[in-house]
Amino acid sequence: MKVVNQIHPSAEQAMAFFKSAEDGPMCMVNLLKFKEKAEYEDGSEPELSGRDAYLRYGAGVQACLAAIGGSARFTGLVTDLLLGEVEELWDMVAIAEYPSRAAMLQMVQSPEYQAITKHRDAGLAGQLNIRTKALG
């Protein structure tokens, strides 16, 4: 299995995801890998850790999720691995619930969300986003 962490989806990935048939509520599982030090485009706060920069984004995204009827379901640090094998563990897992793909798209296009993405970009080395649906 090949695993490639990314910070942003390609245009093709995003288009395919948001153009897919709407089928209601979903949770996105985010496997997060942080930079050792935050890297803001303007060079500010070079002493800040990547994790701390991302946590600023996480604090701001709470309101963005609530505005579209979503919620943060779980956030936790990855501590160790019991089963399987990966070259390098992720640093954190976050699960966010969205009422729909359309609601998620509305959120990521909002000015409020766009204002906090600088913290996400400064802190993340890469991630996987996995869409999940409840059974039944």
Wavefront OBJ file of the C-alpha trace (Angstrom):
o trace
v 0.000 0.000 0.000
v 1.380 3.358 -1.013
v 0.689 6.250 1.388
v 1.255 9.872 0.366
v 0.501 12.692 2.790
v -0.579 15.963 1.174
v -1.555 19.397 2.425
v -4.141 20.194 -0.268
v -6.061 18.008 -2.703
v -5.269 18.383 -6.366
v -7.871 20.258 -8.416
v -8.940 16.904 -9.880
v -9.303 15.302 -6.447
v -11.366 18.216 -5.115
v -13.603 18.324 -8.195
v -14.250 14.578 -8.082
v -14.989 14.691 -4.349
v -17.410 17.615 -4.427
v -19.096 16.569 -7.697
v -19.909 13.085 -6.334
v -23.520 12.233 -5.642
v -24.856 13.810 -2.468
v -25.727 11.210 0.124
v -26.044 13.047 3.414
v -23.998 13.148 6.609
v -20.387 12.047 6.660
v -17.334 12.102 8.861
v -13.891 12.990 7.624
v -11.032 11.177 9.359
v -7.933 13.367 9.248
v -4.545 11.713 9.819
v -2.229 14.642 10.487
v 1.554 15.005 10.273
v 3.050 18.261 11.548
v 6.124 20.231 10.596
v 8.681 20.515 13.381
v 8.409 24.321 13.197
v 5.565 26.394 11.775
v 6.250 27.947 8.390
v 4.083 31.024 7.852
v 4.309 32.593 4.393
v 5.259 35.948 5.925
v 8.031 34.360 8.004
v 6.358 35.234 11.296
v 6.580 33.115 14.441
v 9.492 30.867 13.435
v 9.705 29.564 17.025
v 6.137 28.190 16.953
v 5.781 24.429 16.514
v 3.845 23.039 13.576
v 1.460 21.389 16.019
v 0.758 24.674 17.801
v 0.100 26.427 14.483
v -2.332 23.664 13.519
v -4.053 23.895 16.911
v -4.778 27.560 16.131
v -6.522 26.362 12.980
v -8.353 23.700 15.007
v -9.670 26.278 17.454
v -10.962 28.440 14.599
v -12.474 25.602 12.606
v -14.860 24.795 15.480
v -16.964 27.877 14.670
v -16.790 27.156 10.940
v -18.096 23.632 11.481
v -20.882 24.858 13.756
v -21.941 27.459 11.168
v -22.744 24.715 8.632
v -24.276 22.275 11.126
v -21.153 20.165 11.555
v -19.008 19.350 14.560
v -15.606 18.162 15.676
v -16.230 14.608 16.869
v -12.746 13.621 18.089
v -9.200 14.951 18.286
v -6.314 13.004 19.769
v -2.565 12.583 19.624
v -1.202 9.408 18.036
v 0.802 7.614 20.717
v 1.767 4.222 19.272
v 0.794 1.444 16.876
v -0.651 -1.920 17.882
v -1.330 -3.513 14.499
v 0.104 -3.064 11.051
v 3.173 -1.256 9.895
v 3.830 2.223 8.547
v 7.089 3.931 7.820
v 6.198 6.834 10.105
v 3.180 7.405 12.350
v 0.929 10.419 12.021
v 0.996 12.911 14.892
v -2.728 13.431 15.432
v -6.126 12.123 14.391
v -9.110 14.443 14.047
v -12.639 13.460 13.037
v -15.066 16.113 11.793
v -18.727 15.536 10.989
v -20.451 17.332 8.114
v -24.141 17.284 7.203
v -23.238 16.873 3.508
v -20.579 17.416 0.872
v -22.326 20.682 -0.049
v -22.057 21.893 3.559
v -18.353 21.027 3.629
v -17.807 22.925 0.370
v -19.732 25.904 1.771
v -17.496 25.884 4.836
v -14.165 25.689 2.988
v -15.220 28.517 0.673
v -16.353 30.821 3.509
v -14.291 33.925 4.346
v -14.146 32.784 7.991
v -12.557 29.495 7.001
v -10.215 31.086 4.485
v -8.957 33.424 7.243
v -7.712 30.506 9.380
v -6.163 28.290 6.695
v -2.826 30.081 7.105
v -2.411 28.249 10.435
v -3.240 24.890 8.843
v -0.781 25.469 6.022
v 1.931 26.722 8.401
v 1.678 23.679 10.661
v 0.949 20.709 8.427
v 3.635 18.629 6.767
v 0.848 16.550 5.221
v -2.246 14.535 5.932
v -4.729 11.981 4.712
v -8.459 12.820 4.622
v -10.697 9.768 4.616
v -14.441 10.178 4.041
v -16.610 7.819 6.075
v -20.336 7.074 6.231
v -22.235 5.500 9.094
v -23.574 1.993 8.496
v -27.330 1.707 8.242
l 1 2 3 4 5 6 7 8 9 10 11 12 13 14 15 16 17 18 19 20 21 22 23 24 25 26 27 28 29 30 31 32 33 34 35 36 37 38 39 40 41 42 43 44 45 46 47 48 49 50 51 52 53 54 55 56 57 58 59 60 61 62 63 64 65 66 67 68 69 70 71 72 73 74 75 76 77 78 79 80 81 82 83 84 85 86 87 88 89 90 91 92 93 94 95 96 97 98 99 100 101 102 103 104 105 106 107 108 109 110 111 112 113 114 115 116 117 118 119 120 121 122 123 124 125 126 127 128 129 130 131 132 133 134 135 136
